[in-house]
Every structure is written in structure tokens, then in C-alpha cells.
Amino acid sequence: MWQHWVTVVLGAVFEVSWVVGFKHATTLWEWLITGIAVYLSFYFLIRASRHIPAGTAYAVFVGLGTLGTTSVGMLAFGEPVSLAKLALIGLLLIGIGGLQFTTKGGH
């Protein structure tokens, strides 16, 4: 079952890529890469949801995407960092882990 969670994580990585691409792409090449990332993110999510309940897979996918996008924004693009934001990211991680742990066969 862990392989299916890896597929969700791969989808989330590509989700972060296309979200960053939507904000920062300026050339045709960058937009092409962004489009490929959109396709791959949903490809991996759909593939994982064949083996993991779709709602759980989607919640983990979006949660990891949010975590990744927020982290990239703070680390790479100088977006503000606050204790409240870090605490909420920690809470998000707890929720993602809880969903994985409580899904039948998900650990």
C-alpha cells in the first residue's frame, strides 16, 4: 500500500510545480512545463485513487500541495513567515498523517 501513497506524494510534488508555474511562468517553455506538471499531478492522483479511497487520496494530495506551495513561497520567494503560519502547517501535517494512518491498509 505504501507505493500508492508514494504516488500521491509524486502528484503533490507536481501540484506544487504547476501552482508555482501559474504564478511565475513567463515564457512559452515555462508554460509548457507548467502544463506538463498539471497533467502529471492529476495522473498520479487518479492512479493512486484506484487503490486508496478517493476522498482520502485527494485530501492528502491537496494537503501536501498546500504544504509544499506554502513552503516554497516562504523559502524561495520571500513570502512572510509567522509563528501562526508555521503552527498551522504543523497542524496540516498532523491531519495528513492521521488520514494516512487511519485509512485501511494505508500504513
N, C-alpha and C positions, 0 to 999 in steps of 0.2 A: 504493500500500500504506500510505502514511503516514496516510491517512484512517481506516484500520481501527485503527491504534494510537491515534489521537485518540479513537476510540470506546471503546477500553479505558480510556484516561485518564478520559473522562467517567464511565464506570462506576465507576471507583475514587473519583472525587470524590463520587458519590452513596453509595458504600460508606462513606466517612468520615462523611458526613452521617447515615446511619442508625445507625452504631455510636455516634456522639456522642448521637444521639436516644435510643437504647436506654438510655443511662446517665442522661441529663438531662431527658428529656421528663416533664412532669407534668400537662399539660392535654390535653384531647381534641384540640385544634388541633395541638399539638406531636406527638402520637401519629399524627395523620393525615399530617402532613408526613413523619414518620419512615417510615410505611408506603409513601408515595409514593416516598421515596428508596430503599427496599428494592426496589420494583418496577423503578424506573429503573436501578438499579445492575445488576441481573441482565438487564434488557432490553438494555442496551448491551453487556454481556459476551457474551450469546448472539449478538447481532448481529455482534460482532467475530469470534467464533469460527467464523463461517461462512466467513471469509476467512483467518484466522490459525489455525495448529494449536491445538486447544482447550487442550491442556496448557500450551502457552506463553502463550496469552492469559490463562488462569486464573492462572498463576504471576506474571505481570506485574501483573494485576489485584489479586491478594492482596498482592503486594509493595508496590505503590503505596498500597493501602489501609492497610497496616501503617505505611508511612512517614507517610502523611497523618494517621492516627489518633494515632500517637506524637507527631508534631509539634504537632498541635492540643492534645493533652493537656499538653505542656510549655509551649506558648506561651499558650494561653487558659485553662488550668485549673490551672496551677501545679504540674504533676507534676514530680518530681525530674529534673534534668538531670545527666548524668555523662559523663565522657570516654569511658568504655566504651560507653555508650548511643549517643553520637554516632559513635564508630568503627563500631559495628555497623550503624547507619543508613547510613553511608558504604559499608560492605560490601554492604548490601542494594541500594543504588543501582548499584553495580558489577555485581551479579548481574542486576538488571533490565535495565540497558543491554546486558549481554552476551547475554541472551536475545533482546532485540530485534535486536541486530546479527547474531546467528548464525541467526536464522530466515530461511528462504528468502524473499527479497523484503521482508524486514522493516526495511530501512533505506533 
